[in-house]
Amino acid sequence: MIEIKNCYKKFGKLQVLQDINLSFRKGECVALIGPNGCGKTTLIKSILGMVLPDKGAIDCNGKSIFNDYLYRKNIGYMPQIGRYPDNMTIGQIIDMMKAIRQSDEPLDEDLMTAFGLEKMFDKQMRTLSGGTTQKVSAVLAFLFNPEILILDEPTAGLDPLASEILKEKIITEKQKGKLILITSHLLSELDDLITEIIFMQEGKVHFHKKVSDLKSETKEEKISKAIAQILKNNVHE
Amino acid sequence: MFMNRIVKIILIDILKNKIVLAYTIILAALSWSSFALEDNAAKGLLTILNVILFTVPLVSVLFSTIYIYNSSEFIELLLSQPIKRKKIWTSLFLGLSISMILAFFVGAGIPLLLNAPDSVGIMMLIVGCLISVIFVALAFLSAILTRDKAKGIGVAIMTWLYFALLFDGIVLFLLFQLSDYPIENAMVGLTALSPIDLARIQILLHLDISAMMGYTGAIFKDFFGTTSGLVASFLLLCLWAAVPFYISLRRFKNKDL
C-alpha cells in the first residue's frame, strides 16, 4: 500500500532521513520505534506530504504522492501533539472536518462515544487538557474510516482507561484489514498490537522484522526484551 | 468546492475578530469626521486620502501577518486532509483580502459614496480596496519568509514603514539632490516602485489641487492623467498584489511543516 524508496531528507546540516526503503501492506500493524530524534516523525510527515523529501520516491496505492493530495482521503493521521485553532470548540472542529471531507461513507463515531466527547462539544480547544486534545486527535483520525491509520505516539498523555479504549479500537481496525502505522516509546504497550517492527536510528532503518521472527530469533516472549537483546548484541559486535 | 468552504470558515473566523470591527469603526469615524469638518468635499477627500494611505496599509499588513502565524495550527490540520496546499494558501489569502476589503468598504466606502459620489470618490474606493489587498499579499510574503513569529511581524512593520514613510523620504532626497537635472520622467518611473505613491498620485491628479504641483505635476498629469496611464497604474497596483502573493505561494508549496 505504501512504498518508500531511497528517501533522503536534510534539515539544515542534519541528515534526518538517510536512504529509507520500506514497504507496508494491507492488514499489517507496524511499529516504528527508535530513540528521540531518529526521524520517526519526519518519516510519517513525509508520507503525509507535510515534509517533502530531498530525494527518493513515496508511493501510495501504486501512485506517487508528490503533487497529489487525494491519496490523503485514505489516511487518518493522529499527530504526536495535536494543534488546533484555539478559539474553536470540539464540536466546531469535528463539524469543520466533516464539511471539508464531505464523505458519503458512514462515519466511525465509536471512539467519540467511548471517550464521551459529546458531552464536551462546546468546550473550546484552548481550555482542554493534553489528554483530551489527544482524544480529539484520535477521534478525527478514525472518523472517516480510512484504509491507512498513522498514529504518532497515540497513547502518550492518555489515561490508562482511554489508552485501553484506543488499543481495543486499533485491534478492531487491524482485523478489518487496515494498515496501521504506530510510533511509540512504550514497547510494553505494543505487545498485543503489532505484527511488524521497524527500528530506526540516526535517520536509518536499523532493522525491519516480523514480530514472530523477532521473538523466535531472540527466544523472548516480550517485544521490549527482544529489542533489548538485539541492541545488546549489536553493541558487542 | 473545497475552496469555497474553507474560505467561508476563515471569513467567519476573521469577521468575528474584534480587531476587524474596531478597524471598521475607526475608519468610519475618521471618514465621517473629515467630511463633517471640512467645508467642501474636495478638502474632505484629501484628508481621507491621507488617512487611507496611512492606516489601511498598516492594519492590513499587521493584522494579516499575525493572523497567518496564528493559523499555523489550522494550516497543519488542513494539510493532513485531502486538500491541495495551493488551495489552503489561496483560501487564506482570499479570506483575509475579502475581510479587509469589507472592513474598508463599510468603514470608508459608505461615507465616500454618500459625500463624494463622483469619479474621484469611486476611484478612491477602488484604490483603497487595492491597497488593502496589496498589503495582505505583502503580509503573506513576510510571513512565509521566516518561521519566527516576532521576526515575521518585524518584517511586516518594516515593509509598512518603508512604503509609508521611508520611500517618500528617499524620493524627496533624490529630488533635491538631482534638481539640476531633468529627472521628471524618471520620477514617474520611480513611483511605480511604491504602491502607496502610485495610489496617492493617481488620486491627487483627479483632484483640482494637482494644478499646484508645478512642473513635475504636469509631467505626472501627462502620464497618469491619460487613459493609458490610468490603466497602466492600475495594472501596476494589481501586480503589486499578485507578485508577492505568487512568490509566497511558490514557497508555501515547498515548505516543510
Contacts between the chains, C-beta under 8 A, distances in Angstrom:
chain1	res1	chain2	res2	distance
A	11	B	256	7.5
A	45	B	256	7.7
A	45	B	257	7.5
A	48	B	79	7.3
A	48	B	80	5.5
A	49	B	79	7.2
A	50	B	76	7.4
A	50	B	79	5.3
A	50	B	80	7.0
A	50	B	256	7.1
A	50	B	257	4.7
A	51	B	256	4.5
A	51	B	257	7.2
A	52	B	254	6.2
A	52	B	256	6.3
A	69	B	82	5.5
A	69	B	83	6.2
A	69	B	84	4.9
A	69	B	85	7.5
A	70	B	82	5.3
A	71	B	82	7.5
A	72	B	80	6.7
A	72	B	81	6.1
A	72	B	82	4.2
A	72	B	83	7.8
A	73	B	82	4.3
A	75	B	80	7.4
A	77	B	80	4.3
A	79	B	76	7.7
A	79	B	80	7.5
A	83	B	72	7.4
A	83	B	73	3.8
A	83	B	76	5.8
A	83	B	77	7.4
A	84	B	73	5.5
A	84	B	74	7.8
A	84	B	77	6.3
A	85	B	13	7.6
A	85	B	71	7.4
A	85	B	73	5.6
A	85	B	74	4.8
A	85	B	77	7.7
A	86	B	73	7.6
A	87	B	13	7.7
A	93	B	77	8.0
A	96	B	9	6.0
A	97	B	81	7.2
A	99	B	5	5.6
A	99	B	9	7.7
A	100	B	2	6.6
A	100	B	5	6.3
A	100	B	6	7.0
A	100	B	78	7.2
A	100	B	81	5.8
A	100	B	83	6.8
A	101	B	81	6.7
A	101	B	82	7.3
A	102	B	1	7.9
